[in-house]
């Protein structure tokens, strides 16, 4: 099934990133068009695909992950301003007939992503 999904792993604590605000945008003519905002659940995933079916089209997208608020909410003593606040991942979808899974693996000091399955 064609769909876009994500999840967040908190590598600093070895657990899913829970209750992280995520916003999805489509880039059209070099402008961001807001599609939706959601939060991760207790498993670090969204309760539903971000996009699926006919709503999932080829193009360039961005996901904003509010990591600064997440790590601050854990009560960590971090310097201000946060080293990472909102992490934006820009990625392209060439074949919207496939499943694109775009996870974020993060700590207060680093992040990584990949195209998952």
PyMOL commands that set and color helices and strands:
alter all, ss='L'
color gray80, all
select helices_A, chain A and resi 53-55+67-73
alter helices_A, ss='H'
color red, helices_A
select strands_A, chain A and resi 3-5+8-10+15-16+21-28+31-39+51-52+59-66+86-93+99-106+111-116
alter strands_A, ss='S'
color yellow, strands_A
deselect
rebuild
show_as cartoon
